[in-house]
């Protein structure tokens, strides 16, 4: 059997805010199979949307905040493996991470299923709690952001044929 390998495409928002001279990052605390974990507002690319649109949507769904991406922090490839009763779960993720401007909070909006709450952590708090990270990409994206990595949004092109899936 010839099976084509297809990575799972995900997006993430790296959102930093100054709190009286202390920079903190917006995170989500989510219930996972491994218990409560921290992550960027993040999720999967849906059919018919661009990575940029997916990041805006996922941030709103997971945090109840509007988000305007202004730059790409990086593009990451990561592999996740776990032994399960039915065999080895082996998933490769292709993540597009964006930074940008945090917009208005939508009062009363329910957070996505599994999201317990949003919280703000400093870089040092994130580094000290690696065991709570859902993915090693959480720390890597933050470190790349702090290193000043910013790439223009024009780096990504979504062909109109993709967007036609929504019509």
C-alpha positions in Angstrom: 0.0 0.0 0.0 1.4 3.4 -1.0 0.3 6.0 1.5 1.1 9.7 1.0 2.6 11.4 4.1 0.6 14.5 5.1 1.7 16.7 7.9 -1.0 18.4 10.0 -0.9 22.2 9.4 -1.4 24.4 12.4 -1.2 28.0 13.3 -0.2 29.8 16.5 -0.4 33.4 17.8 2.6 34.7 19.8 1.0 37.6 21.7 3.1 39.8 24.0 1.9 42.7 26.1 3.6 45.1 28.5 2.4 45.0 32.1 4.1 48.0 33.8 7.5 47.2 32.3 7.1 43.5 32.4 6.5 41.7 29.1 4.0 38.8 29.3 2.7 36.3 26.8 -1.0 35.4 26.3 -1.4 31.6 26.7 -4.3 29.2 26.9 -4.6 26.5 29.6 -6.2 23.5 28.0 -7.4 20.1 29.1 -5.5 17.4 27.2 -5.1 13.7 27.4 -2.0 14.4 29.5 -3.8 16.8 31.9 -3.8 20.6 31.9 -1.2 22.0 29.5 -0.1 25.5 28.4 -0.1 26.5 24.7 -0.1 29.5 22.4 -3.6 30.3 21.1 -3.3 27.7 18.3 -5.1 25.2 16.2 -5.5 23.5 12.8 -5.9 25.1 9.4 -9.4 24.4 8.2 -10.4 23.7 4.6 -11.0 27.0 2.6 -8.9 29.3 4.8 -5.4 30.8 4.7 -3.0 30.3 7.5 -3.5 34.0 8.4 -7.3 33.6 8.6 -6.9 30.4 10.6 -4.7 32.2 13.2 -7.3 35.1 13.5 -10.1 32.5 14.0 -8.2 30.3 16.4 -7.2 33.2 18.6 -10.7 34.4 18.8 -12.1 30.9 19.5 -9.5 30.1 22.2 -9.1 33.5 24.0 -12.2 35.6 23.1 -9.8 38.3 21.9 -9.6 39.7 18.4 -6.1 39.4 16.9 -4.5 41.2 13.9 -1.3 39.4 12.7 1.4 41.8 11.6 4.4 39.4 11.0 5.4 35.8 10.8 7.6 34.7 13.7 8.5 31.4 12.0 7.5 28.2 10.3 8.2 25.0 12.3 8.2 21.3 11.6 7.7 19.1 14.7 7.0 15.4 15.2 4.9 13.9 18.0 4.9 10.2 18.9 2.9 8.3 21.6 2.3 4.6 22.0 -1.4 3.8 22.2 -3.3 0.5 22.6 -4.1 0.5 18.9 -0.5 1.2 17.9 1.9 4.1 17.5 0.4 7.6 17.1 2.9 9.4 14.9 2.0 13.0 13.8 4.1 15.6 12.1 3.0 19.2 12.6 3.8 22.1 10.3 3.2 25.3 12.4 2.9 28.8 11.1 3.5 31.2 14.1 2.4 34.8 13.8 2.8 37.8 16.1 0.6 40.9 16.0 -1.8 43.2 17.8 -4.2 42.1 20.4 -7.7 43.6 19.8 -10.9 43.9 21.8 -12.1 41.2 24.1 -15.5 39.7 23.3 -17.3 39.7 26.6 -19.4 36.6 27.2 -17.9 34.5 24.4 -17.4 30.9 25.4 -13.9 29.5 24.8 -13.2 26.5 22.6 -13.9 23.1 23.9 -11.0 22.0 26.2 -9.8 25.5 26.9 -10.0 26.1 30.6 -8.8 29.7 30.7 -6.4 32.3 29.3 -3.5 33.6 31.3 -0.4 35.7 31.0 3.1 34.5 31.7 6.6 36.1 31.6 9.3 34.4 29.5 11.0 33.2 32.7 7.7 31.6 33.9 7.4 29.8 30.6 11.0 28.6 30.7 10.5 27.4 34.3 7.4 25.3 33.5 8.4 23.4 30.4 6.7 20.2 31.8 3.4 22.1 31.5 3.9 22.9 27.8 1.6 21.1 25.3 4.4 21.2 22.7 8.1 22.2 22.6 7.1 24.7 19.9 5.5 27.0 22.6 8.9 27.8 24.0 10.6 27.8 20.6 8.1 30.3 19.2 8.5 32.6 22.2 12.3 32.5 22.0 12.2 33.3 18.3 9.8 36.2 19.1 12.2 37.5 21.8 15.1 37.2 19.4 13.3 39.6 17.1 12.4 37.2 14.3 9.8 38.9 12.2 9.0 38.1 8.5 6.6 39.9 6.3 3.1 38.4 5.9 3.6 38.6 2.2 6.0 35.7 2.6 2.8 33.5 2.5 0.6 33.2 -0.5 -2.7 31.5 -0.5 -4.0 30.7 -4.0 -7.6 31.9 -4.6 -8.5 28.3 -5.4 -8.1 27.4 -1.7 -10.5 30.2 -0.6 -13.1 29.0 -3.1 -13.7 26.0 -0.9 -15.8 28.3 1.4 -18.2 29.1 -1.5 
